[in-house]
Amino acid sequence: MYKIGIIGYGSRMGDFVDRVMETGGALPVAIADPDLENVKKRAEKHSLSGVVFYPTAEDMLAKERLDGICIGT
């Protein structure tokens, strides 16, 4: 299972993440977006549990060991 980080979790990214998860080969584990309150609501709507949230991409990249990045901004 590939661990994926997401930079910018806007309204379109939710549908993209749903498609990624349907493949069964990748799992979003971290999201970087400055609007953390709104992002957490969107992530819950798309059933993303166990995801760690960061205010910046730099923070996420410094703390997570990721296999890939999806940029949605």
Secondary structure as GFF3:
##gff-version 3
##sequence-region A 1 73
A	DSSP	beta_strand	2	7	.	.	.	ID=ss1
A	DSSP	alpha_helix	11	22	.	.	.	ID=ss2
A	DSSP	beta_strand	26	32	.	.	.	ID=ss3
A	DSSP	alpha_helix	36	45	.	.	.	ID=ss4
A	DSSP	beta_strand	52	54	.	.	.	ID=ss5
A	DSSP	alpha_helix	57	63	.	.	.	ID=ss6
A	DSSP	beta_strand	68	71	.	.	.	ID=ss7
###
